Amino acid sequence: MIFCPEFAMAQFAGGGFEDKVRGVTSGLINFILPAASVLGIVYAAILAATGDASAKQRMVLVVVASIIGFLAPLLIRWLQGIAG
């Protein structure tokens, strides 16, 4: 409690933990996911340029994963609306 006062009074903080989780989630969705998508497409394009037979399949998988990743916040909100 002395070293981390924000955890000692967590029940009275009024959503401090939720704000931190929301910030981390926002950072993941707004920065890391697009960067990973671009890097995946660039990697698949390099494989295609070198003549790798599986490059087309990898591009499709990266695009599908990117679409699912970008739709994840909407799906989470939709599921929360159903449950609550």
Legacy VTK file of the C-alpha trace (Angstrom):
# vtk DataFile Version 3.0
C-alpha trace
ASCII
DATASET POLYDATA
POINTS 84 float
0.000 0.000 0.000
2.903 2.317 0.631
4.618 1.650 -2.702
1.506 1.497 -4.880
-1.201 3.717 -3.379
-3.349 3.417 -6.501
-3.758 -0.320 -5.778
-4.452 0.200 -2.078
-7.536 2.272 -2.779
-8.493 0.481 -6.000
-12.111 0.000 -4.976
-12.470 3.774 -4.480
-10.501 4.902 -7.517
-13.532 5.274 -9.765
-12.298 3.262 -12.726
-8.576 3.986 -12.814
-7.819 0.386 -13.742
-10.495 0.436 -16.427
-8.965 3.581 -17.898
-5.542 1.937 -18.011
-6.931 -1.179 -19.687
-8.821 0.987 -22.162
-5.588 2.879 -22.933
-3.619 -0.318 -23.521
-6.383 -1.701 -25.726
-6.523 1.548 -27.664
-2.758 1.476 -28.188
-2.905 -2.090 -29.431
-5.733 -1.376 -31.846
-4.485 1.983 -33.076
-0.753 1.294 -33.409
0.374 -2.313 -33.077
-2.373 -3.971 -35.129
-1.931 -1.725 -38.203
1.859 -2.035 -37.957
1.652 -5.828 -37.766
-0.746 -5.869 -40.722
1.561 -3.763 -42.879
4.609 -5.824 -41.894
2.741 -9.046 -42.683
1.722 -7.806 -46.130
5.259 -6.559 -46.854
6.667 -9.935 -45.770
4.223 -11.805 -48.017
5.032 -9.437 -50.912
8.760 -10.103 -50.477
8.056 -13.835 -50.509
6.008 -13.396 -53.681
8.824 -11.420 -55.307
11.300 -14.189 -54.510
9.031 -16.801 -56.058
7.683 -18.542 -52.950
4.652 -20.647 -53.845
2.874 -20.035 -50.532
3.078 -16.221 -50.686
-0.438 -15.809 -52.078
-1.877 -17.927 -49.287
0.042 -15.893 -46.688
-1.289 -12.629 -48.131
-4.842 -13.914 -47.845
-4.253 -15.002 -44.248
-2.750 -11.613 -43.324
-5.687 -9.757 -44.861
-8.243 -11.979 -43.100
-6.435 -11.627 -39.766
-6.246 -7.847 -40.237
-9.968 -7.609 -40.939
-10.783 -9.693 -37.861
-8.403 -7.601 -35.765
-9.905 -4.314 -36.897
-13.438 -5.607 -36.286
-12.565 -6.958 -32.812
-13.564 -3.782 -30.897
-16.934 -3.748 -32.646
-17.484 -7.416 -31.866
-16.571 -6.865 -28.213
-19.013 -3.952 -27.895
-21.712 -6.013 -29.619
-21.198 -8.949 -27.251
-21.226 -6.598 -24.248
-24.531 -5.170 -25.481
-26.030 -8.650 -25.689
-24.814 -9.647 -22.223
-25.695 -6.430 -20.465
LINES 1 85
84 0 1 2 3 4 5 6 7 8 9 10 11 12 13 14 15 16 17 18 19 20 21 22 23 24 25 26 27 28 29 30 31 32 33 34 35 36 37 38 39 40 41 42 43 44 45 46 47 48 49 50 51 52 53 54 55 56 57 58 59 60 61 62 63 64 65 66 67 68 69 70 71 72 73 74 75 76 77 78 79 80 81 82 83
